[in-house]
């Protein structure tokens, strides 16, 4: 279920090149999302969910280095979680806990990219969470999320904390104005 939600709207990966075949072609991008599980630069389009090259939105070399450092660490934790072995609980806690090094680095790069573009952070949710896909409040600040319609279906989002996630069917959120 988690893979379906994360890969909604995405194309197949070119296995030989290790790159996504299709990149975002939105004429007017409303924002990007930091998502390490897709490869590429760790950015996807808020609207179509396809890969966004960091250089295409003006992210400089220093910030790209920090972005790639975060992406690699986050991808490693995500791989541990999906492996469902003895480290699954550790990985889930590390991905969820805002105090971990990887999540602090994610906030840093979100602020840096956020100076130029609206930049969101994908909320990690384990499929075993009782509230999977339907937090009624932002897990970070407690505000009610907005339901924002985009081309791959609605997203729930907190504009204070810059978290976003796909809602489960039937979940409620405050409609975006």
C-alpha positions, 0 to 999 in steps of 0.5 A, a space after each residue: 500500500 505504501 509503495 502504491 501511494 509513493 509511486 502514484 503518477 510516477 513512471 518506470 525507472 530505466 534500470 540500466 541508466 538508474 534514472 527515471 524515464 519521465 521527469 516533471 513537465 508541468 508548465 507551472 510548478 506549485 512546489 517540490 517535495 523532498 522524497 528520498 525514495 525515488 532516486 534522482 535528486 530527491 525532489 518530486 513535483 508537488 503536482 504530478 509527483 514526477 522527478 525534478 532535477 535540482 539544477 532545474 529549479 536553481 539549486 546551487 552546487 553546495 545545496 545540491 551536495 547537502 540535498 544528496 547527502 540527505 537523500 542518501 541517508 534517508 534512502 538507506 533508512 527507507 531500504 532498512 524499513 522496507 527490508 522488514 528485518 530486525 532493523 525495521 522498527 529502528 528504521 521506522 523510528 528514525 524516519 519518523 522522529 524529527 530529532 534524528 540527524 537525517 530529519 534535521 538535515 531535511 529541514 535544513 535543505 527544505 529551508 534552503 530550497 524554500 527561499 526560492 521555491 515552495 518546498 514540502 517534506 513527505 511525511 513518513 508513515 508506516 503501513 502498520 500505523 493505525 492512522 496511516 494516510 489519515 492524520 487529522 492533525 499535523 503530527 508536528 504542530 497539531 494543526 488540521 491539514 489542508 486538502 490540496 487537489 493536484 493532478 495525482 489526486 489530493 494531498 494533505 498538507 500543513 503549511 506551517 510545518 511544510 509536511 505533505 502526505 497522500 490521504 487515505 480514501 475518505 479522510 477529511 482535511 480542510 479544503 485549500 482556498 
